[in-house]
């Protein structure tokens, strides 16, 4: 079995825990592959900026729901300060 390539953001690399989650769902991976590196960067930074594991997990669930619904960017967030 070959390892599926999961795209990174413009500044942030997709962390291993998020790579595993994205690759576990074909529909999510298809959307992840379709969004721009800048959009991926925003999702990665928003998730990784959480200080508590519970917040990070909640943000991952929100990302899944939004990507499946066709929303390509995280909402209600000023954006990645690292770009």
VEXVEXTOR-419370 format. One record per atom (N, C-alpha, C): residue number from 1; residue in one letter; chain; x, z, y. Coordinates in steps of 0.2 Angstrom, whole numbers, padded with zeros to 4 digits. Atoms other than C-alpha are relative to their C-alpha. Example, Ala and Ser with C-alpha at 12.3 -4.5 7.8 and 13.67 -1.06 7.14 Angstrom:
# VEXVEXTOR-419370
+-----+------+------+-------+-------+-------+
: pos : code : unit :    px :    pz :    py :
+-----+------+------+-------+-------+-------+
:   1 :    A :    A :  0004 :  0000 : -0006 :
:   1 :    A :    A :  0062 :  0039 : -0022 :
:   1 :    A :    A :  0004 :  0000 :  0006 :
:   2 :    S :    A : -0004 : -0001 : -0006 :
:   2 :    S :    A :  0068 :  0036 : -0005 :
:   2 :    S :    A : -0004 :  0003 :  0005 :
+-----+------+------+-------+-------+-------+
***
This chain:
# VEXVEXTOR-419370
+-----+------+------+-------+-------+-------+
: pos : code : unit :    px :    pz :    py :
+-----+------+------+-------+-------+-------+
:   1 :    X :    A :  0004 :  0000 : -0006 :
:   1 :    X :    A :  0000 :  0000 :  0000 :
:   1 :    X :    A :  0004 :  0000 :  0006 :
:   2 :    X :    A : -0004 :  0000 : -0006 :
:   2 :    X :    A :  0007 : -0005 :  0017 :
:   2 :    X :    A : -0003 :  0005 :  0005 :
:   3 :    X :    A :  0002 : -0004 : -0005 :
:   3 :    X :    A :  0007 :  0006 :  0032 :
:   3 :    X :    A : -0003 : -0004 :  0006 :
:   4 :    X :    A :  0003 :  0004 : -0005 :
:   4 :    X :    A : -0005 :  0000 :  0045 :
:   4 :    X :    A :  0003 :  0002 :  0007 :
:   5 :    X :    A : -0003 : -0001 : -0007 :
:   5 :    X :    A :  0002 : -0002 :  0063 :
:   5 :    X :    A : -0005 :  0002 :  0005 :
:   6 :    X :    A :  0005 : -0003 : -0005 :
:   6 :    X :    A : -0007 :  0009 :  0076 :
:   6 :    X :    A :  0003 : -0001 :  0007 :
:   7 :    X :    A : -0003 :  0002 : -0007 :
:   7 :    X :    A : -0004 :  0003 :  0094 :
:   7 :    X :    A :  0001 :  0007 :  0004 :
:   8 :    X :    A : -0002 : -0006 : -0005 :
:   8 :    X :    A :  0004 :  0015 :  0107 :
:   8 :    X :    A : -0003 : -0002 :  0007 :
:   9 :    X :    A :  0002 :  0001 : -0007 :
:   9 :    X :    A :  0000 :  0017 :  0125 :
:   9 :    X :    A :  0005 : -0003 :  0004 :
:  10 :    X :    A : -0005 :  0002 : -0004 :
:  10 :    X :    A :  0010 :  0011 :  0140 :
:  10 :    X :    A :  0006 :  0005 :  0001 :
:  11 :    X :    A : -0005 : -0005 : -0001 :
:  11 :    X :    A :  0019 :  0027 :  0142 :
:  11 :    X :    A :  0000 :  0005 : -0006 :
:  12 :    X :    A :  0001 : -0005 :  0006 :
:  12 :    X :    A :  0013 :  0038 :  0127 :
:  12 :    X :    A :  0000 : -0004 : -0006 :
:  13 :    X :    A :  0001 :  0002 :  0007 :
:  13 :    X :    A :  0016 :  0035 :  0109 :
:  13 :    X :    A : -0006 :  0003 : -0003 :
:  14 :    X :    A :  0005 : -0003 :  0003 :
:  14 :    X :    A :  0002 :  0038 :  0098 :
:  14 :    X :    A :  0002 :  0005 : -0005 :
:  15 :    X :    A : -0003 : -0005 :  0004 :
:  15 :    X :    A :  0005 :  0055 :  0090 :
:  15 :    X :    A : -0002 : -0001 : -0008 :
:  16 :    X :    A :  0002 :  0001 :  0007 :
:  16 :    X :    A :  0005 :  0056 :  0071 :
:  16 :    X :    A : -0006 :  0002 : -0002 :
:  17 :    X :    A :  0006 : -0002 :  0002 :
:  17 :    X :    A : -0010 :  0066 :  0069 :
:  17 :    X :    A : -0006 : -0004 :  0002 :
:  18 :    X :    A :  0005 :  0005 : -0003 :
:  18 :    X :    A : -0020 :  0054 :  0080 :
:  18 :    X :    A :  0001 : -0007 : -0004 :
:  19 :    X :    A :  0000 :  0006 :  0004 :
:  19 :    X :    A : -0013 :  0039 :  0070 :
:  19 :    X :    A : -0003 :  0001 : -0007 :
:  20 :    X :    A :  0003 : -0001 :  0006 :
:  20 :    X :    A : -0019 :  0047 :  0054 :
:  20 :    X :    A : -0008 : -0001 :  0000 :
:  21 :    X :    A :  0007 :  0000 : -0001 :
:  21 :    X :    A : -0036 :  0049 :  0061 :
:  21 :    X :    A : -0003 : -0007 :  0001 :
:  22 :    X :    A :  0003 :  0007 : -0001 :
:  22 :    X :    A : -0038 :  0032 :  0068 :
:  22 :    X :    A :  0001 : -0005 : -0006 :
:  23 :    X :    A :  0000 :  0005 :  0006 :
:  23 :    X :    A : -0032 :  0023 :  0052 :
:  23 :    X :    A : -0004 :  0002 : -0005 :
:  24 :    X :    A :  0005 : -0002 :  0005 :
:  24 :    X :    A : -0044 :  0033 :  0042 :
:  24 :    X :    A : -0007 : -0003 :  0001 :
:  25 :    X :    A :  0007 :  0003 : -0002 :
:  25 :    X :    A : -0059 :  0024 :  0050 :
:  25 :    X :    A :  0001 : -0007 :  0002 :
:  26 :    X :    A : -0001 :  0007 : -0001 :
:  26 :    X :    A : -0059 :  0005 :  0049 :
:  26 :    X :    A : -0003 : -0002 :  0007 :
:  27 :    X :    A :  0003 :  0002 : -0007 :
:  27 :    X :    A : -0071 :  0003 :  0064 :
:  27 :    X :    A :  0003 :  0003 :  0006 :
:  28 :    X :    A : -0004 : -0003 : -0006 :
:  28 :    X :    A : -0061 :  0015 :  0075 :
:  28 :    X :    A :  0006 : -0004 :  0001 :
:  29 :    X :    A : -0006 :  0004 : -0001 :
:  29 :    X :    A : -0045 :  0006 :  0071 :
:  29 :    X :    A : -0001 : -0007 :  0003 :
:  30 :    X :    A :  0001 :  0007 : -0002 :
:  30 :    X :    A : -0053 : -0011 :  0075 :
:  30 :    X :    A : -0001 :  0001 :  0008 :
:  31 :    X :    A :  0001 : -0001 : -0007 :
:  31 :    X :    A : -0058 : -0004 :  0092 :
:  31 :    X :    A :  0006 :  0002 :  0004 :
:  32 :    X :    A : -0006 : -0003 : -0002 :
:  32 :    X :    A : -0042 :  0005 :  0095 :
:  32 :    X :    A :  0005 : -0006 :  0001 :
:  33 :    X :    A : -0004 :  0006 : -0001 :
:  33 :    X :    A : -0033 : -0012 :  0092 :
:  33 :    X :    A : -0002 : -0005 :  0005 :
:  34 :    X :    A :  0003 :  0005 : -0005 :
:  34 :    X :    A : -0044 : -0021 :  0104 :
:  34 :    X :    A :  0001 :  0002 :  0007 :
:  35 :    X :    A : -0001 : -0002 : -0007 :
:  35 :    X :    A : -0042 : -0010 :  0119 :
:  35 :    X :    A :  0007 : -0001 :  0002 :
:  36 :    X :    A : -0007 :  0001 : -0003 :
:  36 :    X :    A : -0027 : -0012 :  0131 :
:  36 :    X :    A :  0004 :  0006 : -0001 :
:  37 :    X :    A : -0005 : -0005 :  0000 :
:  37 :    X :    A : -0011 : -0002 :  0130 :
:  37 :    X :    A : -0002 :  0006 :  0005 :
:  38 :    X :    A :  0001 : -0005 : -0005 :
:  38 :    X :    A : -0016 :  0006 :  0146 :
:  38 :    X :    A : -0006 :  0005 : -0002 :
:  39 :    X :    A :  0006 : -0004 :  0002 :
:  39 :    X :    A : -0033 :  0012 :  0139 :
:  39 :    X :    A :  0002 :  0005 : -0005 :
:  40 :    X :    A : -0003 : -0005 :  0005 :
:  40 :    X :    A : -0024 :  0019 :  0124 :
:  40 :    X :    A :  0004 :  0005 :  0003 :
:  41 :    X :    A : -0004 : -0005 : -0003 :
:  41 :    X :    A : -0012 :  0028 :  0135 :
:  41 :    X :    A : -0005 :  0005 :  0003 :
:  42 :    X :    A :  0005 : -0005 : -0003 :
:  42 :    X :    A : -0027 :  0036 :  0144 :
:  42 :    X :    A : -0003 :  0005 : -0005 :
:  43 :    X :    A :  0003 : -0004 :  0005 :
:  43 :    X :    A : -0035 :  0042 :  0128 :
:  43 :    X :    A :  0005 :  0005 : -0003 :
:  44 :    X :    A : -0006 : -0004 :  0003 :
:  44 :    X :    A : -0018 :  0048 :  0121 :
:  44 :    X :    A :  0001 :  0006 :  0005 :
:  45 :    X :    A : -0002 : -0005 : -0005 :
:  45 :    X :    A : -0014 :  0058 :  0137 :
:  45 :    X :    A : -0006 :  0005 :  0001 :
:  46 :    X :    A :  0005 : -0004 : -0001 :
:  46 :    X :    A : -0031 :  0065 :  0139 :
:  46 :    X :    A : -0001 :  0005 : -0006 :
:  47 :    X :    A :  0000 : -0005 :  0006 :
:  47 :    X :    A : -0031 :  0072 :  0121 :
:  47 :    X :    A :  0006 :  0004 : -0001 :
:  48 :    X :    A : -0006 : -0004 :  0001 :
:  48 :    X :    A : -0013 :  0078 :  0121 :
:  48 :    X :    A :  0001 :  0005 :  0006 :
:  49 :    X :    A : -0001 : -0005 : -0006 :
:  49 :    X :    A : -0015 :  0087 :  0138 :
:  49 :    X :    A : -0005 :  0006 : -0001 :
:  50 :    X :    A :  0004 : -0006 :  0001 :
:  50 :    X :    A : -0027 :  0099 :  0130 :
:  50 :    X :    A :  0004 :  0006 : -0002 :
:  51 :    X :    A : -0005 : -0005 :  0001 :
:  51 :    X :    A : -0019 :  0116 :  0129 :
:  51 :    X :    A : -0002 :  0004 : -0007 :
:  52 :    X :    A :  0002 : -0003 :  0006 :
:  52 :    X :    A : -0030 :  0123 :  0115 :
:  52 :    X :    A : -0002 : -0005 : -0006 :
:  53 :    X :    A :  0002 :  0004 :  0006 :
:  53 :    X :    A : -0032 :  0115 :  0097 :
:  53 :    X :    A : -0007 : -0002 :  0000 :
:  54 :    X :    A :  0008 :  0001 :  0001 :
:  54 :    X :    A : -0051 :  0117 :  0098 :
:  54 :    X :    A : -0002 : -0006 :  0005 :
:  55 :    X :    A :  0001 :  0005 : -0006 :
:  55 :    X :    A : -0051 :  0107 :  0115 :
:  55 :    X :    A :  0003 : -0007 : -0003 :
:  56 :    X :    A : -0002 :  0007 :  0002 :
:  56 :    X :    A : -0040 :  0093 :  0107 :
:  56 :    X :    A : -0004 : -0003 : -0005 :
:  57 :    X :    A :  0005 :  0002 :  0005 :
:  57 :    X :    A : -0051 :  0092 :  0092 :
:  57 :    X :    A : -0007 : -0003 :  0003 :
:  58 :    X :    A :  0006 :  0002 : -0003 :
:  58 :    X :    A : -0066 :  0091 :  0103 :
:  58 :    X :    A :  0001 : -0007 :  0003 :
:  59 :    X :    A : -0002 :  0006 : -0003 :
:  59 :    X :    A : -0058 :  0077 :  0113 :
:  59 :    X :    A :  0001 : -0006 : -0005 :
:  60 :    X :    A : -0001 :  0006 :  0005 :
:  60 :    X :    A : -0054 :  0067 :  0097 :
:  60 :    X :    A : -0007 : -0002 : -0002 :
:  61 :    X :    A :  0007 :  0002 :  0002 :
:  61 :    X :    A : -0072 :  0068 :  0092 :
:  61 :    X :    A : -0004 : -0004 :  0006 :
:  62 :    X :    A :  0003 :  0004 : -0005 :
:  62 :    X :    A : -0078 :  0062 :  0109 :
:  62 :    X :    A :  0003 : -0007 :  0001 :
:  63 :    X :    A : -0003 :  0007 :  0000 :
:  63 :    X :    A : -0065 :  0048 :  0109 :
:  63 :    X :    A : -0003 : -0004 : -0006 :
:  64 :    X :    A :  0003 :  0004 :  0005 :
:  64 :    X :    A : -0072 :  0042 :  0092 :
:  64 :    X :    A : -0007 : -0002 :  0002 :
:  65 :    X :    A :  0007 :  0002 : -0002 :
:  65 :    X :    A : -0090 :  0043 :  0098 :
:  65 :    X :    A :  0000 : -0005 :  0006 :
:  66 :    X :    A :  0000 :  0004 : -0005 :
:  66 :    X :    A : -0086 :  0034 :  0114 :
:  66 :    X :    A :  0003 : -0007 : -0002 :
:  67 :    X :    A : -0002 :  0007 :  0003 :
:  67 :    X :    A : -0076 :  0020 :  0105 :
:  67 :    X :    A : -0005 : -0003 : -0004 :
:  68 :    X :    A :  0006 :  0003 :  0004 :
:  68 :    X :    A : -0090 :  0017 :  0093 :
:  68 :    X :    A : -0005 : -0002 :  0004 :
:  69 :    X :    A :  0005 :  0002 : -0004 :
:  69 :    X :    A : -0102 :  0016 :  0107 :
:  69 :    X :    A :  0002 : -0006 :  0005 :
:  70 :    X :    A : -0002 :  0005 : -0004 :
:  70 :    X :    A : -0091 :  0003 :  0116 :
:  70 :    X :    A :  0003 :  0002 :  0006 :
:  71 :    X :    A : -0003 : -0003 : -0006 :
:  71 :    X :    A : -0084 :  0014 :  0129 :
:  71 :    X :    A :  0008 :  0000 : -0001 :
:  72 :    X :    A : -0007 :  0001 :  0001 :
:  72 :    X :    A : -0066 :  0009 :  0131 :
:  72 :    X :    A :  0005 :  0005 :  0003 :
:  73 :    X :    A : -0004 : -0005 : -0003 :
:  73 :    X :    A : -0059 :  0023 :  0142 :
:  73 :    X :    A : -0003 :  0007 :  0000 :
:  74 :    X :    A :  0003 : -0007 :  0000 :
:  74 :    X :    A : -0061 :  0042 :  0143 :
:  74 :    X :    A : -0003 :  0000 :  0007 :
:  75 :    X :    A :  0003 : -0001 : -0006 :
:  75 :    X :    A : -0073 :  0047 :  0156 :
:  75 :    X :    A :  0001 :  0007 :  0003 :
:  76 :    X :    A : -0001 : -0007 : -0004 :
:  76 :    X :    A : -0073 :  0061 :  0169 :
:  76 :    X :    A :  0007 :  0003 :  0000 :
:  77 :    X :    A : -0007 : -0003 :  0000 :
:  77 :    X :    A : -0054 :  0062 :  0170 :
:  77 :    X :    A :  0003 : -0005 :  0005 :
:  78 :    X :    A : -0003 :  0003 : -0005 :
:  78 :    X :    A : -0043 :  0057 :  0184 :
:  78 :    X :    A :  0005 : -0005 : -0003 :
:  79 :    X :    A : -0005 :  0005 :  0003 :
:  79 :    X :    A : -0031 :  0047 :  0172 :
:  79 :    X :    A :  0006 :  0003 : -0001 :
:  80 :    X :    A : -0007 : -0002 :  0002 :
:  80 :    X :    A : -0014 :  0049 :  0165 :
:  80 :    X :    A :  0005 :  0001 :  0006 :
:  81 :    X :    A : -0005 :  0000 : -0005 :
:  81 :    X :    A : -0002 :  0056 :  0178 :
:  81 :    X :    A :  0007 : -0002 : -0001 :
:  82 :    X :    A : -0007 :  0002 :  0002 :
:  82 :    X :    A :  0013 :  0050 :  0169 :
:  82 :    X :    A :  0001 : -0008 :  0001 :
:  83 :    X :    A : -0001 :  0007 : -0001 :
:  83 :    X :    A :  0010 :  0031 :  0173 :
:  83 :    X :    A :  0003 : -0002 :  0006 :
+-----+------+------+-------+-------+-------+
***
